[in-house]
């Protein structure tokens, strides 16, 4: 679709040397937007990690401190195996998924402790 005043997708009024600063500004805006998106994603991941790993802490403390009963072994092993796969994926993409490496490590340690105490 071609609008009046536009040629080959260039914005209206940008010709010759005026076009280069527009491209540079657009790239900078895109880079800033991407960085903000990554920060937001990491913050959401950290909040989720607090809730997910925090959900296992009561069971862990109950078993460690007050001789409570651990959750069923099938549940613990299932979660542990799932976390192993998540951890493998996160390590392969560690530059962008470092939040998940931290969360999965906490989960693996917690579940391994509960599995050890259940056996």
C-alpha positions in Angstrom: 0.0 0.0 0.0 1.5 3.3 -1.0 0.4 6.6 0.6 0.7 10.0 -1.0 4.1 11.5 -0.3 5.8 8.2 0.6 8.2 6.3 -1.6 9.5 2.8 -1.0 8.4 2.8 2.6 10.4 5.9 3.6 8.5 8.3 6.0 7.1 11.5 4.5 9.7 14.3 4.2 12.8 12.3 4.8 15.1 12.4 1.8 18.9 12.2 1.3 20.9 13.0 4.4 17.8 13.5 6.5 17.0 9.8 6.4 20.2 8.5 8.1 19.6 10.3 11.5 16.1 8.9 11.4 17.4 5.3 11.0 19.9 5.8 13.8 17.3 7.3 16.1 14.9 4.4 15.4 17.6 1.8 16.1 18.5 3.5 19.4 14.8 3.6 20.4 14.4 0.0 19.5 17.5 -1.0 21.6 16.2 1.0 24.6 12.8 -0.7 24.2 14.5 -4.1 24.1 16.5 -3.4 27.2 13.4 -2.3 29.1 11.6 -5.5 28.0 14.5 -7.7 29.2 14.5 -5.9 32.6 10.7 -6.4 32.9 11.0 -10.0 32.0 13.7 -10.6 34.6 11.7 -8.8 37.2 8.7 -10.9 36.5 10.8 -14.1 36.6 12.3 -13.0 40.0 8.8 -12.4 41.5 7.6 -15.8 40.2 10.7 -17.5 41.6 10.0 -16.0 45.1 6.4 -17.4 45.0 7.3 -20.8 43.5 10.3 -21.5 45.7 8.6 -19.9 48.7 5.8 -22.5 48.3 8.3 -25.4 49.0 9.9 -23.7 52.0 7.1 -24.6 54.6 7.5 -28.3 53.7 11.2 -28.1 53.9 11.2 -26.3 57.3 8.6 -28.6 58.6 10.7 -31.7 57.8 14.0 -30.2 58.9 13.0 -28.4 62.1 10.0 -30.1 63.5 10.3 -33.7 62.2 7.3 -33.2 59.9 6.2 -35.6 57.2 7.6 -34.9 53.7 5.3 -34.7 50.7 4.9 -37.9 48.7 8.1 -39.2 47.1 6.4 -39.4 43.7 5.6 -35.7 43.8 9.2 -34.8 44.9 10.8 -36.9 42.2 8.5 -35.6 39.5 9.2 -32.0 40.4 12.9 -32.8 40.6 13.0 -34.4 37.2 11.0 -31.5 35.7 13.4 -29.0 37.2 16.4 -30.9 35.7 15.0 -30.3 32.3 14.2 -26.7 33.0 17.7 -26.2 34.3 19.3 -27.8 31.2 17.3 -25.4 29.0 18.2 -22.4 31.2 21.9 -23.2 31.2 21.9 -23.5 27.4 20.6 -19.9 27.3 22.3 -18.6 30.5 22.9 -15.1 29.1 19.2 -14.4 28.8 17.8 -16.9 31.4 20.0 -16.4 34.4 16.9 -15.8 36.6 15.7 -19.3 35.8 19.1 -20.8 36.6 18.9 -19.3 40.1 15.3 -20.4 40.6 15.9 -23.9 39.3 19.0 -24.3 41.5 17.1 -23.3 44.6 14.3 -25.8 43.6 16.7 -28.6 42.9 18.4 -28.2 46.2 15.1 -28.0 48.1 13.7 -31.0 46.4 16.9 -33.0 46.7 16.9 -32.3 50.4 13.3 -33.5 50.8 13.9 -36.6 48.6 17.0 -37.4 50.8 14.9 -37.0 54.0 12.0 -39.1 52.5 14.1 -42.2 51.7 
